[in-house]
Amino acid sequence: MRSNKELFDLTGQVAIVTGGAYGLGYQLAHSLGEAGANLVIAARKVDRCKESAANLERELGIKALPARLDLTIPDEIDALVELVQKEYGKVDILVNNSGVVTYGRNEWEHSLENWRMILDTNLTGLWLMCQKFGSMMVRQNYGRIINVSSLTGMVGVPTSTISAPAYNASKAAVMGLTRDLAVKWAKKGVTVNALVPGWFNSDMVEEFQSNEHLQKVFATINKYYIPVGRFGANDELKTALMFLAAPGSTYVTGISLIVDGGYYAQ
């Protein structure tokens, strides 16, 4: 029987974290690095990737590779595959964390252009990452894919709260894709799971804090909808991620692990 240390030890593994340069993505990358994994920090803003990678290397003593990645550009995904193969020769963990959202006052004002942009990033780009890096994992007979979804992909959200139908639809689809790939690759040593955050103090939320309406919405959610009475802190996804990414989670695949302060239990 392996010890807990062995079950959660990522020393020598290679982990890709999309959107890992800041916010919750950085916390997730930091968690993997703490456990010994070498990292690839991929996002659209390459300067922030370089800064975050340097910080992780200095603080944790691991290798962290910055990379430019726009999930709506397939050639950039292919370039990332080539970079990872050249620098590391393998990939053990893929955390599909990147995502975009647009809010509106109601569902009638969401344009087709925004719908396509969100689906292209949150779903199509995520699928291409799973396809490209999942094939590497299947060949090496080992891998952990963690797709970051959202609680809003599991519940309806009133227009009076936040109107983001494309985002919610994309996150629901991510969980469906996760289950399908989990079944397809179960005998290949590759687990595929979804990490489902509820309301967190992320950069995405902070971006809208200057909006008076949304400030009232967030206060109402805290008071009436989250049993623990607050948004999640920026380090409260780390343990859930580590469970799904760990070598010891071999028998866990196809699940959506909800971290939401009790919201979905009501």
Order of alpha helices (4+ residues) and beta strands (2+ residues): alpha-beta-alpha-beta-alpha-beta-alpha-beta-alpha-alpha-beta-alpha-beta-alpha-alpha-alpha-beta
